[in-house]
Amino acid sequence: MLVPKFNLTFCRRVIQAAKELAGKGFHDFAASRADYAAFYAATAALLREGIACRNPFLADERARKREDLLQATERELDKIVAA
């Protein structure tokens, strides 16, 4: 299964970033990265068990925002073309 493998690979990269940030004294940012690493590891474990982490309401809202941004971009491009 590709997604858990991707999440675990990404988790390792995020842990490395956290270590580097901590080593440079950026402990608050390192803690944030560590939180993300835990999230990616947990997501990979859940996906491996066939449990998807998806919020349909959030997905709908993101789709609506994406469409709004695309329409706004098209309106701005139309203004440039008309000028």
N, C-alpha and C positions, 0 to 999 in steps of 0.2 A: 504494500500500500504506500503510495507516494507521499501523501500529505503528512502522516506521522513522521516519516523519514525527513521530510523538509523541515517540520517543526523542530525535530531534535537537532538537525544540522544548524538551524537558525538559533536554537537555544544555546548551543556551544559557542557560536559567534558572539552572542549577547553576553554570555558569561565572560568571555575573553575581554570584551569591551569593558565590562564592569571591573575586572581585575586591573586593566590598564588605567581606568579612571581613578580607582582607589589608590593605585600606586602613585598617581600624580597629585593626590590629596583632594580629589573631587568626590568625597564620600557620599554626598547627597545624590549626585548623579549616578554613582556606582550602585547605590541602593535602588534607585529607580530601574536601572538596567537589570539588577538581580530580580526585581519583581517581574519584569517582562520575561526573564529566563524561566522563572517558575511557571508563569502563565503558558509559555510555549511548551514546556515539558508536560504540564497537566493536560493541555489540549491534545498533544500527541498521544498520551496514555488513553484519554477518553476516545479519541478517534480509532485507536487500535482496537478498542472494545466495541466499536460500532456506535458510539454515542457522539452525535454532532452537537457542537456548541453554536447554535444559530438562534438569533432573535428575529423572528419574522417582522415584528413592528419596526425594529431598527433597520432591517433590510429595506422595508418599504419607504421609510423616511430617507434613507440614503439614495434610493432610486429617484425619489421625488426631487431631492436637492440636486442630484446629478443632472436631471432633466432641466431644472430651472437654470442651472449654470450654463448648460449647453445652449438654451434658448437665449439667455442674456449675451453670450458670446456671439451668437449668430446676429443678434440685433446690432451689436457694436461693429461687427465685421461689415454688415450692410451699410452702416454709416460711413465707414472708411471707403468702401467701394463707390458709394454715391458721391463722395467728395471730389 
